[in-house]
Amino acid sequence: MIVRFNIDQIESGQYDYRVTYEGEDLYADAGLASIEECIVAATEGLGQDAVAAEVAYQGIISGTYPLATLALASAQLAEHALNTTTAVEEVCK
């Protein structure tokens, strides 16, 4: 199963995430301090059925990653998600 981490900034310095599978919410949390914290928390909540996750920030998917990569490179994936969303938003202006 490949899930999606839907991460959003709800206010300055406050983020939330929802983990979904085929459009259905599995679990969520709010009030985290960074995109990286959302990735870590979302990864920790996954069951054994999940093998990978799409990471989406502000509705823009930055990539699909195996669980090991999510666990070992959360800071880099968070930066990539932010950079991808920023680049797409710049093009759309």
C-alpha positions in Angstrom: 0.0 0.0 0.0 1.2 3.5 -0.9 -0.2 6.2 1.3 -0.2 10.0 0.9 1.1 12.5 3.5 -0.9 15.7 3.0 1.0 18.4 4.8 -0.2 22.0 5.2 0.9 25.1 7.0 -2.0 26.3 9.1 -0.2 29.4 10.4 3.3 30.6 10.8 5.3 27.9 12.5 2.3 25.5 12.8 1.8 22.6 10.4 -0.7 19.7 10.2 -0.8 16.5 8.3 -3.3 13.9 7.2 -2.3 10.4 6.1 -4.7 9.1 3.4 -5.1 6.0 1.3 -7.2 6.1 -1.8 -8.7 9.3 -0.7 -9.7 8.1 2.8 -8.2 9.6 5.9 -6.3 7.1 8.0 -5.0 9.5 10.8 -3.9 13.1 11.3 -2.3 15.5 13.7 -2.0 19.3 13.9 0.2 21.8 15.7 3.6 20.4 14.7 6.5 22.9 14.3 7.8 21.9 10.8 7.3 19.9 7.7 10.0 17.5 8.9 8.1 16.8 12.1 5.0 16.0 10.1 6.9 13.5 8.0 8.4 11.9 11.0 5.1 11.7 12.9 3.2 10.4 9.8 5.9 7.8 9.2 5.8 6.6 12.8 2.1 6.0 12.6 2.2 3.7 9.6 1.2 0.1 9.9 2.9 -2.9 8.3 0.8 -2.7 5.1 2.4 0.6 4.0 5.5 0.3 1.8 5.9 3.9 0.6 4.3 7.3 0.8 3.7 10.2 -1.5 4.6 13.5 0.2 2.4 16.5 -0.7 2.9 20.0 0.8 0.2 22.6 0.2 -1.4 20.1 -2.3 1.8 19.7 -4.5 3.3 16.2 -4.5 7.1 16.3 -4.3 7.7 12.6 -4.6 7.0 9.0 -3.6 9.4 7.5 -1.2 10.0 4.0 0.4 9.5 3.9 4.2 13.3 3.5 4.8 14.0 6.8 2.9 11.2 8.6 4.8 12.8 7.5 8.1 16.4 8.2 7.2 16.1 11.4 5.2 13.1 13.3 6.6 15.0 16.6 6.8 16.0 16.4 3.1 12.5 15.3 2.0 11.0 18.2 4.0 13.3 20.7 2.2 12.5 19.1 -1.1 8.8 19.4 -0.5 9.1 23.0 0.4 11.3 23.8 -2.6 9.0 21.9 -5.0 5.9 23.7 -3.7 7.6 27.1 -3.8 8.8 26.5 -7.4 5.4 25.4 -8.6 3.7 28.4 -6.9 6.2 30.8 -8.6 5.4 29.4 -12.0 1.6 29.7 -11.3 1.8 33.5 -10.5 
